[in-house]
Amino acid sequence: MTPWTPTLTRSRAQQRTEATQPAASGPADAHHQEVDAEETGRTHTEHGTDNQVAALTLRDLTVRYAPAASPAVEGVSLTVPVGQTLAVVGESGSGKSTTAAVAAGLLPGSAHARTAEQRLMGQDMRGASDKVWKNVRGDLLGYVPQDTGTGLNPVRTIASQLSETLRAAGTARRQAAARIATALADVGLDPELHGSRYPHELSGGQRQRVLIALALAREPRLVIADEPTSALDVSAQKSILDLLEDRVARAGAGLLLITHDLGVARDRADSILVMEKGRVVEEGRAERVFADPQHEYTRRLMSASPVVHAVPHRKTGTVPEGTTPVVRAKGLSKAFGTGPHRVQAVTDVDFELAPGRTLGIVGESGSGKSTTARILLGLETYDQGELEVFGKPLGHNRRQGRELATRARFVHQDPTGSLDPKYTVAASIGEPLRGFRIGTRAERAERVNELLDLVALPRDLAGRRPAELSGGQRQRVSIARALAVDPELIVLDEPVSALDVSVQAQILDLLADLQERLGLSYVFISHDLAVIRQISDDVLVMAEGRVIESGPAGEVFDTPRERLTRTLIEAVPGTRHESGRANVI
């Protein structure tokens, strides 16, 4: 398929490219600016910009899931012009992913959709059969799902999955092999090395690149990306978004970007559509929406977004001399495997955590931050160095004992995976009490009620199971369970990375409140530098198993010494637009 390069409108990618080039001068340039102003000011027609068919048009879309009484999406209209990016933002339950599923022809059978108009490159898709949708996907439509686990076949190599996509379009075997090599190379993967691997042998960022390669292999005219970077560290996130932007621009395609990250939307979109409870509450050009949000919900989303260059959540004070650290590590090292397969995960790591303070550990995937956390909890042994927890040495080969297990607790990234789906909320929170045989049955029941109050959950949720809770409620249950045995230290591994910005803000406020009330110490692991800045007193920046920079949070973020730290900060979505109201991102 020959790429169609749009001529009437300029994408955000083109504008950013032009912004880096020297400005022309003279009458010709003045005339050019006038034309640009006229073109970018044109309103979209139902089918796109003037004289141009839109990549996607949806008008008056309503979707219902049986047996729910109210619609999941109601009255939604949107247009994705060719060569431009429309970002749909909103919290879980806002209807943004349902809208994307309709646009991609992937709505489940339990849902019923009705729309006044649905066109893909001008083609009417209302009532289209599965066969029509199958033919459309790949040639006209590319879809990048959020979950790399469900988007790839675990028992087939990457190359074979790309081959299937190309062969379905009638590409000959010899041509397919060449196209596979090109598709993988275009997304920064080695065709021979990565093409022969299975999904579980790739990192999260590499799997996401494969999904993009699959989506773009046949040069579609519309790409739909549903939360493509929410679980990735900032460097991988930037790389994936740059890749999507570049490939879409080269193919002259439209991009529908679904995200709850306002920083991503701010950086990448030409236009923004904000959804709440199934309805569109605000839409417009990205610059206008972020500079002057009209709807209260949009303003609330922006105010909830953590700020990478904001004042820390609380002012960092000095630690009194003679204070015994909760954790003191010196020269910690850990390797996995043997012989040629030996991998050094952590090398010569030093740090201290004082009582009542928060140590943030930040770094890219594979930097060693989670291994370090598991070592200090006694969940992983270490090879060399010294480690004291609560003033007592934790030996190289010592596993977690009862005292350490009650004084130090762990909160996982994914509460869905860490909570037993068969257990009620009360049973999950009370599990540590039963495990350590603390209190009578009546005392444990009362303690569960106290903990529900502590994490601001209604007591009537005690009988529900995880599937009946929202993501934020499940994470509150995980925190309540960690608090059940009155710990002094809590290690939190990416506890808010999968949550919407407003829920994320609630959890961070809860953690700060609990720390103040209970005197807790936190080790907080995250790839989100804005979150780390907001909650941490001190910060460790890790790379390839080593600490490359450390110090008070304000110093590390305001005056980073190391190039990698500066690179990580610059990669945070939204930092390209740090003037005026853009600072809310």
C-alpha positions as CSV (number, residue, x, y, z in Angstrom):
1,M,0.0,0.0,0.0
2,T,1.4,3.4,-1.0
3,P,1.5,5.8,2.0
4,W,-0.7,8.8,1.6
5,T,1.0,11.9,3.0
6,P,-1.6,14.6,4.1
7,T,-1.2,18.1,2.7
8,L,-3.7,20.2,4.5
9,T,-2.8,19.9,8.1
10,R,0.4,19.6,10.1
11,S,0.7,17.0,12.9
12,R,2.2,17.7,16.3
13,A,5.2,15.6,15.2
14,Q,5.7,17.9,12.2
15,Q,5.3,21.0,14.3
16,R,7.9,19.8,16.8
17,T,10.3,19.0,13.9
18,E,9.7,22.4,12.4
19,A,10.3,24.1,15.8
20,T,13.9,22.7,15.8
21,Q,14.7,24.1,12.4
22,P,15.9,27.7,11.8
23,A,13.1,30.1,10.9
24,A,12.9,31.4,7.4
25,S,12.6,35.1,6.8
26,G,11.1,37.5,4.3
27,P,7.8,37.9,2.5
28,A,7.5,34.3,1.4
29,D,7.7,33.1,5.0
30,A,5.1,35.6,6.1
31,H,2.8,34.3,3.4
32,H,3.5,30.7,4.6
33,Q,2.5,31.6,8.1
34,E,-0.7,33.1,7.0
35,V,-1.6,30.0,5.1
36,D,-0.7,27.8,8.0
37,A,-2.9,29.9,10.3
38,E,-5.8,29.6,7.9
39,E,-5.4,25.8,7.5
40,T,-5.0,24.9,11.1
41,G,-8.0,27.1,11.9
42,R,-10.3,25.2,9.6
43,T,-13.1,23.2,11.3
44,H,-13.4,19.5,10.7
45,T,-16.3,18.2,8.6
46,E,-18.1,15.0,9.5
47,H,-15.6,13.1,7.3
48,G,-12.4,15.0,8.3
49,T,-10.7,18.2,7.2
50,D,-11.9,20.1,4.2
51,N,-11.5,18.0,1.0
52,Q,-10.0,15.1,2.9
53,V,-11.5,11.8,4.0
54,A,-10.9,11.2,7.8
55,A,-9.1,8.1,9.0
56,L,-12.0,7.5,11.4
57,T,-15.4,9.0,12.0
58,L,-17.8,8.1,14.8
59,R,-21.0,10.0,15.3
60,D,-23.5,9.6,18.2
61,L,-22.1,6.3,19.5
62,T,-23.9,4.5,22.3
63,V,-22.8,1.1,23.8
64,R,-24.6,-1.0,26.3
65,Y,-23.3,-4.1,28.1
66,A,-25.9,-6.7,29.2
67,P,-27.4,-6.7,31.7
68,A,-26.3,-3.2,32.8
69,A,-29.2,-0.7,32.8
70,S,-27.2,2.3,31.9
71,P,-25.0,2.6,28.8
72,A,-21.2,2.4,29.0
73,V,-20.9,5.0,26.3
74,E,-23.5,7.5,25.2
75,G,-23.6,10.0,22.4
76,V,-19.9,10.0,21.6
77,S,-18.7,11.6,18.4
78,L,-15.1,11.9,17.2
79,T,-13.0,12.4,14.1
80,V,-9.4,11.3,13.6
81,P,-8.0,13.2,10.6
82,V,-5.4,11.5,8.4
83,G,-1.9,12.4,9.6
84,Q,-3.0,13.6,13.1
85,T,-3.3,12.2,16.6
86,L,-6.5,12.3,18.7
87,A,-6.0,11.4,22.4
88,V,-9.0,10.1,24.3
89,V,-8.4,10.6,28.0
90,G,-10.4,9.7,31.1
91,E,-10.4,7.4,34.1
92,S,-11.3,3.7,34.3
93,G,-14.9,3.4,33.5
94,S,-15.0,6.5,31.4
95,G,-15.8,4.5,28.2
96,K,-12.6,5.3,26.4
97,S,-11.5,1.7,25.8
98,T,-15.0,0.7,24.8
99,T,-15.0,3.5,22.2
100,A,-11.7,2.2,20.9
101,A,-13.1,-1.4,20.8
102,V,-16.0,-0.2,18.6
103,A,-13.6,1.7,16.3
104,A,-11.4,-1.5,16.0
105,G,-14.4,-3.9,15.5
106,L,-13.4,-5.7,18.7
107,L,-16.5,-5.1,20.9
108,P,-17.4,-8.3,22.8
109,G,-20.6,-10.2,22.1
110,S,-22.1,-9.1,25.4
111,A,-22.2,-5.5,24.2
112,H,-24.6,-3.8,21.8
113,A,-23.4,-0.7,19.9
114,R,-25.5,1.8,18.0
115,T,-24.0,4.7,16.0
116,A,-25.4,7.2,13.5
117,E,-22.1,7.0,11.5
118,Q,-19.0,4.9,11.6
119,R,-16.5,5.3,8.8
120,L,-13.0,4.0,8.3
121,M,-11.2,5.9,5.5
122,G,-14.7,6.8,4.2
123,Q,-15.9,3.2,4.3
124,D,-19.2,2.6,6.1
125,M,-18.5,0.1,8.9
126,R,-22.0,-0.1,10.5
127,G,-23.2,-3.6,10.5
128,A,-19.9,-4.9,9.0
129,S,-19.5,-8.7,9.2
130,D,-16.6,-10.4,10.9
131,K,-15.1,-11.2,7.5
132,V,-15.2,-7.5,6.5
133,W,-13.5,-6.5,9.8
134,K,-10.9,-9.2,9.3
135,N,-10.0,-7.9,5.9
136,V,-10.0,-4.3,7.2
137,R,-7.6,-5.0,10.1
138,G,-4.1,-4.7,8.8
139,D,-4.8,-3.0,5.5
140,L,-6.8,-0.1,6.9
141,L,-6.6,-0.6,10.6
142,G,-3.8,-1.4,13.0
143,Y,-4.5,-2.1,16.7
144,V,-2.0,-1.9,19.6
145,P,-3.5,-3.4,22.8
146,Q,-2.5,-2.4,26.3
147,D,-1.8,-5.9,27.6
148,T,1.2,-7.5,25.8
149,G,0.3,-10.8,27.4
150,T,-3.0,-11.1,25.6
151,G,-1.8,-9.4,22.4
152,L,0.8,-12.1,21.6
153,N,0.5,-15.9,21.2
154,P,2.8,-17.4,23.9
155,V,3.5,-20.6,21.9
156,R,4.6,-19.0,18.7
157,T,7.8,-17.1,17.8
158,I,7.7,-13.4,17.0
159,A,8.6,-14.0,13.4
160,S,5.8,-16.6,12.9
161,Q,3.2,-14.2,14.3
162,L,4.3,-11.5,11.9
163,S,4.4,-14.0,9.1
164,E,0.8,-14.9,9.8
165,T,-0.3,-11.3,9.7
166,L,1.4,-10.7,6.3
167,R,0.4,-14.0,4.8
168,A,-3.2,-13.2,5.7
169,A,-2.9,-10.2,3.3
170,G,-1.7,-12.4,0.5
171,T,2.0,-11.6,0.9
172,A,4.2,-14.4,-0.7
173,R,6.4,-16.4,1.7
174,R,9.7,-14.9,0.3
175,Q,8.3,-11.4,0.4
176,A,7.0,-12.0,3.9
177,A,10.4,-12.9,5.2
178,A,11.8,-9.6,3.9
179,R,8.9,-7.6,5.3
180,I,9.3,-9.3,8.7
181,A,12.9,-8.3,8.8
182,T,12.0,-4.7,7.9
183,A,9.1,-4.6,10.3
184,L,11.2,-5.7,13.3
185,A,14.2,-3.5,12.3
186,D,11.8,-0.5,12.0
187,V,10.8,-0.9,15.7
188,G,14.4,-1.3,16.9
189,L,14.5,-5.1,17.2
190,D,17.0,-7.5,15.7
191,P,15.1,-9.7,13.1
192,E,17.3,-12.8,13.8
193,L,17.7,-12.5,17.5
194,H,14.2,-11.3,18.5
195,G,12.3,-12.8,15.6
196,S,13.3,-16.3,16.8
197,R,12.2,-15.7,20.4
198,Y,8.9,-16.3,22.2
199,P,7.0,-13.5,23.9
200,H,8.1,-14.6,27.4
201,E,11.8,-14.2,26.3
202,L,11.3,-10.5,25.7
203,S,11.0,-7.5,28.1
204,G,7.8,-5.6,28.4
205,G,9.2,-2.8,26.2
206,Q,10.3,-5.3,23.5
207,R,6.9,-7.0,23.5
208,Q,5.2,-3.6,23.1
209,R,7.5,-3.0,20.1
210,V,6.4,-6.3,18.6
211,L,2.8,-5.3,18.9
212,I,3.5,-2.1,17.1
213,A,5.3,-4.0,14.4
214,L,2.3,-6.3,14.0
215,A,-0.1,-3.3,13.9
216,L,2.0,-1.4,11.3
217,A,3.2,-4.3,9.2
218,R,0.7,-3.7,6.5
219,E,0.9,0.1,6.6
220,P,-2.7,0.8,7.9
221,R,-4.3,4.2,7.5
222,L,-5.6,4.2,11.1
223,V,-3.7,3.1,14.2
224,I,-5.6,2.6,17.5
225,A,-3.3,2.4,20.5
226,D,-5.0,1.5,23.8
227,E,-2.8,2.5,26.8
228,P,0.3,1.3,25.0
229,T,2.8,2.5,27.6
230,S,1.1,2.5,31.0
231,A,3.3,-0.2,32.5
232,L,6.7,1.0,31.0
233,D,9.4,3.1,32.6
234,V,9.8,6.6,31.3
235,S,12.6,5.8,28.9
236,A,10.8,2.8,27.3
237,Q,7.6,4.9,27.3
238,K,9.3,7.7,25.4
239,S,10.9,5.3,23.0
240,I,7.6,3.5,22.2
241,L,5.7,6.8,21.7
242,D,8.5,8.2,19.5
243,L,8.3,5.0,17.5
244,L,4.5,5.1,17.1
245,E,4.6,8.8,16.2
246,D,7.4,8.3,13.6
247,R,5.8,5.2,12.0
248,V,2.4,6.8,11.8
249,A,3.8,10.0,10.3
250,R,5.8,8.0,7.7
251,A,2.7,6.1,6.7
252,G,0.5,9.2,6.6
253,A,-1.9,7.5,9.0
254,G,-4.3,8.8,11.8
255,L,-3.6,7.8,15.4
256,L,-6.3,7.2,18.0
257,L,-4.4,7.2,21.3
258,I,-6.2,6.0,24.4
259,T,-4.5,7.0,27.7
260,H,-5.1,8.1,31.3
261,D,-1.8,9.8,31.3
262,L,-2.4,13.5,30.6
263,G,1.3,14.1,30.1
264,V,1.3,11.7,27.2
265,A,-1.7,13.3,25.7
266,R,-0.2,16.8,26.2
267,D,3.0,15.8,24.4
268,R,1.7,13.6,21.6
269,A,-1.8,14.7,20.6
270,D,-3.1,17.3,18.1
271,S,-6.5,17.1,19.6
272,I,-7.9,15.9,23.0
273,L,-11.2,14.3,23.8
274,V,-12.0,14.0,27.5
275,M,-14.5,11.3,28.7
276,E,-16.3,10.9,32.0
277,K,-18.9,8.2,32.7
278,G,-19.4,7.3,29.1
279,R,-19.8,10.9,27.8
280,V,-17.6,13.4,26.1
281,V,-17.2,16.4,28.5
282,E,-14.6,18.4,26.7
283,E,-12.8,18.3,23.3
284,G,-10.6,20.6,21.3
285,R,-7.1,21.3,20.1
286,A,-4.5,20.1,22.6
287,E,-3.0,23.5,23.3
288,R,-6.4,25.0,24.1
289,V,-7.6,22.2,26.4
290,F,-4.5,22.2,28.5
291,A,-4.1,26.0,28.5
292,D,-7.7,26.7,29.3
293,P,-9.8,23.6,30.4
294,Q,-13.5,24.4,30.4
295,H,-15.0,21.5,32.2
296,E,-14.6,20.9,35.9
297,Y,-13.7,17.2,35.4
298,T,-10.8,18.2,33.0
299,R,-9.5,20.6,35.6
300,R,-9.8,17.9,38.3
301,L,-7.8,15.4,36.2
302,M,-5.1,18.0,35.7
303,S,-4.9,19.0,39.3
304,A,-4.5,15.3,40.3
305,S,-1.6,14.7,37.9
306,P,1.7,14.5,39.8
307,V,4.2,17.2,38.9
308,V,7.8,16.2,38.2
309,H,9.2,19.7,39.1
310,A,6.8,20.5,41.9
311,V,7.6,21.1,45.5
312,P,8.0,17.8,47.3
313,H,4.9,16.4,49.1
314,R,6.4,17.5,52.4
315,K,9.5,19.5,53.2
316,T,12.5,17.3,53.9
317,G,14.0,17.9,57.4
318,T,17.3,16.7,58.8
319,V,17.7,13.4,60.6
320,P,18.8,13.8,64.2
321,E,22.3,12.6,64.9
322,G,22.5,9.2,66.5
323,T,19.2,8.0,65.0
324,T,19.3,4.3,64.2
325,P,18.4,3.7,60.5
326,V,15.5,1.4,59.8
327,V,17.6,0.0,56.9
328,R,21.3,0.4,56.4
329,A,22.9,-1.2,53.3
330,K,26.6,-1.0,52.3
331,G,28.2,-2.7,49.3
332,L,25.2,-4.9,48.6
333,S,25.7,-7.1,45.5
334,K,23.6,-9.9,44.0
335,A,24.0,-12.0,40.9
336,F,21.7,-14.6,39.3
337,G,22.7,-17.7,37.3
338,T,26.0,-19.3,36.9
339,G,28.8,-19.4,34.4
340,P,28.2,-17.6,31.1
341,H,24.5,-17.1,32.1
342,R,25.5,-15.2,35.3
343,V,23.8,-11.8,35.5
344,Q,24.8,-9.2,38.0
345,A,21.5,-7.7,39.2
346,V,22.8,-5.5,42.0
347,T,26.4,-4.1,42.5
348,D,27.8,-2.3,45.5
349,V,24.6,-0.6,46.6
350,D,24.7,1.8,49.6
351,F,21.8,3.6,51.3
352,E,20.2,4.4,54.6
353,L,16.5,4.9,55.5
354,A,15.7,6.9,58.6
355,P,12.6,6.2,60.7
356,G,9.4,8.0,59.5
357,R,10.9,8.8,56.1
358,T,10.4,7.7,52.5
359,L,13.2,6.5,50.3
360,G,12.2,6.5,46.6
361,I,14.1,4.1,44.3
362,V,13.7,5.0,40.6
363,G,15.2,3.5,37.5
364,E,14.5,1.8,34.2
365,S,13.4,-1.8,33.9
366,G,16.3,-4.0,34.9
367,S,18.0,-1.4,36.9
368,G,18.0,-3.5,40.1
369,K,15.5,-1.6,42.1
370,S,13.1,-4.5,42.8
371,T,15.9,-6.9,43.6
372,T,17.3,-4.4,46.1
373,A,13.8,-4.2,47.8
374,R,13.4,-7.9,48.0
375,I,16.9,-8.3,49.6
376,L,16.1,-5.8,52.4
377,L,12.8,-7.7,53.1
378,G,14.7,-11.0,53.4
379,L,12.8,-12.3,50.3
380,E,16.1,-12.6,48.4
381,T,19.6,-13.4,49.6
382,Y,22.6,-11.3,48.7
383,D,26.1,-12.3,47.8
384,Q,28.3,-9.6,49.2
385,G,28.0,-6.5,51.5
386,E,26.4,-5.6,54.7
387,L,22.7,-5.2,55.6
388,E,21.1,-4.1,58.8
389,V,17.3,-3.9,59.2
390,F,16.0,-2.4,62.5
391,G,19.5,-2.3,63.8
392,K,20.1,-6.0,63.4
393,P,22.3,-7.7,60.8
394,L,20.5,-9.6,58.1
395,G,23.0,-12.3,57.0
396,H,23.8,-13.3,53.4
397,N,21.8,-16.5,53.6
398,R,19.1,-15.6,56.1
399,R,15.5,-15.9,55.0
400,Q,12.8,-13.7,56.3
401,G,12.0,-14.6,60.0
402,R,8.9,-14.0,62.0
403,E,10.1,-10.7,63.5
404,L,11.2,-9.2,60.2
405,A,8.0,-10.5,58.5
406,T,5.8,-8.6,61.0
407,R,7.9,-5.4,61.2
408,A,8.4,-5.1,57.4
409,R,5.6,-5.7,54.9
410,F,5.3,-5.6,51.1
411,V,2.7,-4.0,48.8
412,H,2.7,-5.3,45.3
413,Q,2.2,-3.4,42.1
414,D,-0.9,-5.4,41.0
415,P,-3.4,-5.9,43.7
416,T,-5.4,-8.2,41.4
417,G,-2.5,-10.7,41.4
418,S,-1.7,-10.4,45.1
419,L,-5.2,-10.8,46.4
420,D,-6.8,-14.3,46.4
421,P,-9.9,-14.0,44.1
422,K,-11.7,-16.5,46.3
423,Y,-11.1,-14.5,49.5
424,T,-13.5,-11.7,50.7
425,V,-12.0,-8.4,51.6
426,A,-12.2,-9.3,55.3
427,A,-10.4,-12.6,54.7
428,S,-7.7,-10.9,52.7
429,I,-7.0,-8.2,55.3
430,G,-7.2,-10.7,58.2
431,E,-4.9,-13.3,56.5
432,P,-1.6,-12.0,58.2
433,L,-3.4,-12.0,61.6
434,R,-4.4,-15.6,61.1
435,G,-1.0,-16.6,59.7
436,F,0.9,-15.1,62.7
437,R,-1.9,-16.3,65.1
438,I,-2.5,-12.8,66.4
439,G,-5.7,-12.3,68.5
440,T,-8.9,-14.2,68.8
441,R,-11.4,-14.5,66.0
442,A,-13.5,-11.7,67.5
443,E,-10.4,-9.5,67.9
444,R,-9.3,-10.2,64.4
445,A,-12.7,-9.2,63.1
446,E,-12.6,-5.9,65.0
447,R,-9.0,-5.3,63.7
448,V,-10.2,-5.8,60.1
449,N,-12.9,-3.1,60.7
450,E,-10.3,-0.7,62.2
451,L,-8.1,-1.3,59.1
452,L,-11.0,-0.6,56.7
453,D,-11.6,2.7,58.5
454,L,-7.8,3.4,58.4
455,V,-7.6,3.1,54.6
456,A,-11.0,4.9,54.1
457,L,-13.0,1.9,52.8
458,P,-16.6,1.4,53.8
459,R,-17.1,-1.5,56.2
460,D,-19.8,-2.9,54.0
461,L,-17.2,-3.9,51.5
462,A,-15.8,-6.5,53.9
463,G,-17.9,-9.3,52.2
464,R,-17.0,-8.5,48.7
465,R,-14.3,-10.2,46.6
466,P,-11.5,-8.5,44.5
467,A,-13.4,-8.8,41.3
468,E,-16.2,-6.6,42.8
469,L,-13.9,-3.8,43.6
470,S,-12.3,-1.0,41.6
471,G,-8.5,-0.8,41.1
472,G,-8.2,1.9,43.8
473,Q,-10.3,-0.1,46.3
474,R,-8.2,-3.2,45.7
475,Q,-5.0,-1.3,46.3
476,R,-6.5,0.1,49.6
477,V,-7.2,-3.5,50.6
478,S,-3.6,-4.4,49.9
479,I,-2.4,-1.5,52.0
480,A,-4.8,-2.5,54.8
481,R,-3.5,-6.1,54.7
482,A,0.1,-4.8,54.9
483,L,-0.8,-2.7,58.0
484,A,-2.6,-5.6,59.8
485,V,0.4,-6.6,61.9
486,D,1.5,-3.0,62.9
487,P,4.6,-2.9,60.7
488,E,7.2,-0.2,61.0
489,L,8.5,-0.5,57.4
490,I,6.4,-0.9,54.2
491,V,8.1,-1.6,50.8
492,L,5.8,-0.5,47.9
493,D,6.7,-1.8,44.5
494,E,5.0,0.3,41.8
495,P,1.8,0.6,43.9
496,V,0.1,3.3,41.7
497,S,1.5,2.7,38.2
498,A,-1.7,1.1,36.9
499,L,-4.1,3.5,38.5
500,D,-5.9,6.6,37.1
501,V,-4.5,9.9,38.1
502,S,-7.2,10.8,40.5
503,V,-7.1,7.4,42.2
504,Q,-3.3,7.6,42.2
505,A,-3.5,10.9,44.0
506,Q,-5.9,9.4,46.6
507,I,-3.5,6.5,47.3
508,L,-0.5,8.8,47.6
509,D,-2.4,11.1,50.0
510,L,-3.5,8.0,52.0
511,L,0.1,6.8,52.3
512,A,1.3,10.3,53.4
513,D,-1.5,10.4,56.0
514,L,-0.7,6.9,57.3
515,Q,3.0,7.8,57.6
516,E,2.2,10.9,59.7
517,R,-0.3,9.1,61.9
518,L,1.6,5.8,62.4
519,G,5.2,6.9,62.0
520,L,5.8,4.4,59.1
521,S,8.9,4.2,57.0
522,Y,8.5,3.6,53.3
523,V,10.7,2.3,50.5
524,F,8.8,3.4,47.4
525,I,9.8,1.9,44.1
526,S,8.5,3.5,40.9
527,H,9.4,4.2,37.3
528,D,7.2,7.4,37.6
529,L,9.6,10.2,38.5
530,A,6.7,12.6,39.2
531,V,5.3,10.2,41.8
532,I,8.7,9.6,43.3
533,R,9.2,13.4,43.6
534,Q,5.8,13.8,45.3
535,I,6.2,11.2,48.0
536,S,9.9,10.8,48.7
537,D,12.2,12.5,51.2
538,D,15.3,10.9,49.6
539,V,15.9,9.3,46.3
540,L,18.2,6.6,44.8
541,V,18.5,6.6,41.0
542,M,19.6,3.2,39.8
543,A,21.0,2.0,36.5
544,E,22.3,-1.5,35.6
545,G,22.3,-2.6,39.2
546,R,24.2,0.4,40.6
547,V,23.2,3.6,42.4
548,I,24.3,6.4,40.1
549,E,22.8,9.3,42.1
550,S,21.3,9.8,45.5
551,G,20.2,12.6,47.9
552,P,17.2,14.6,49.0
553,A,14.4,14.5,46.5
554,G,14.5,18.2,45.8
555,E,18.2,18.3,45.1
556,V,18.1,15.2,42.8
557,F,15.2,16.5,40.7
558,D,16.1,20.2,40.7
559,T,19.8,19.9,40.2
560,P,20.6,16.4,38.9
561,R,24.3,15.7,38.6
562,E,24.2,12.7,36.4
563,R,23.4,12.7,32.7
564,L,21.1,9.6,33.0
565,T,19.1,11.3,35.8
566,R,18.6,14.3,33.5
567,T,17.6,12.0,30.7
568,L,15.0,10.3,32.8
569,I,13.6,13.6,33.9
570,E,13.4,14.9,30.4
571,A,11.7,11.7,29.3
572,V,8.7,12.3,31.7
573,P,5.6,13.0,29.6
574,G,4.5,16.6,29.8
575,T,7.9,18.1,30.5
576,R,8.1,19.4,27.0
577,H,5.4,21.9,27.9
578,E,6.5,23.5,31.2
579,S,5.0,27.0,30.8
580,G,1.8,28.3,32.2
581,R,-0.9,25.7,33.0
582,A,1.2,23.0,31.4
583,N,3.0,22.6,34.7
584,V,0.0,20.7,36.0
585,I,1.3,17.8,34.0
